[in-house]
Amino acid sequence: MHVLSVLLLVAGFEATFATVCPVGSHRYGKACYFVIKELKSWYKVQQICAASHASLAVPNSSEEQTFIWELLQREFYPDGLGNGAWIGCNDINQDGVWNCPLRGGETNAYQNWGEGNPSNQYSGADCALIGDRAGGIWWNQYCNNHRYATCELAIIDYDPLFCLQIGSSGRITSPCLTDNHVLMELQAQGLVSCGKACLSHPKCSSFNLKDQGQGKMVCQLNDLALQNAATEDVVEMENCYGLDL
Ligand SMILES: *[C@@H]1O[C@H](CO)[C@@H](O)[C@H](O)[C@H]1NC(C)=O
């Protein structure tokens, strides 16, 4: 009961906490960006981004374009990004009508096509890439080609962000403690509420936040810190985020 009232109190302040991008991703404006360093089709990287609550990046200004381009240059230094990296723009629905979906359903005015692009010479070349040269000018290709990609995680859409690991596949991974160490379990608003609940419990050393989808989260307070846990007490679980106090 005590903890629940703390949770309610904290809920009102959630937005005031500074948000830090997950480990391996990079902040620009109101989003965290991370690069998929495996070669995948446009459809596949779209799924990989979505699995981390993100979407394929869409540069919406020359500043954002430069940020993404420089990020790609750093991530692929010194080899370069070869045949480019997928972004969200595509004309899959209607050939020649390019759609660059932004957060909140807008489409962007900014475009950075190279000369002669987008090319409609080949139907099926429906997806856009940031190229390796000249500040990352865009060109279009078959969506089934395997390329790198950049995902964009909107901070406003997804609150519980701090110190989460991103695996090489782009998925958020984070070890959780097994149920043996749970002191109590409650519904939570997000990582911050769960962390506060742990702080207010005298025996709590770490917590698991289990994202059950559709905004439902379970917060488990643990009597043991993850860093002190034996290997058999730690599990890698999809949608479970474990953090030490
Ligand atoms: C995209 O850019 C336009 C024009 O600058 C701006 O009005 C809009 O808010 C931007 N949208 C996002 C999601 O950044």
The ligand as a Gaussian input file, in Angstrom:
#p B3LYP/6-31G(d) Opt

LIG

0 1
 C        9.463000      17.871000     -39.597000
 O        9.826000      19.116000     -40.140000
 C        8.749000      20.051000     -40.218000
 C        9.252000      21.275000     -40.971000
 O       10.419000      21.794000     -40.390000
 C        8.276000      20.359000     -38.801000
 O        7.179000      21.239000     -38.823000
 C        7.849000      19.056000     -38.119000
 O        7.486000      19.294000     -36.771000
 C        8.972000      18.031000     -38.170000
 N        8.464000      16.787000     -37.622000
 C        9.197000      15.969000     -36.853000
 C        8.523000      14.729000     -36.374000
 O       10.361000      16.200000     -36.565000

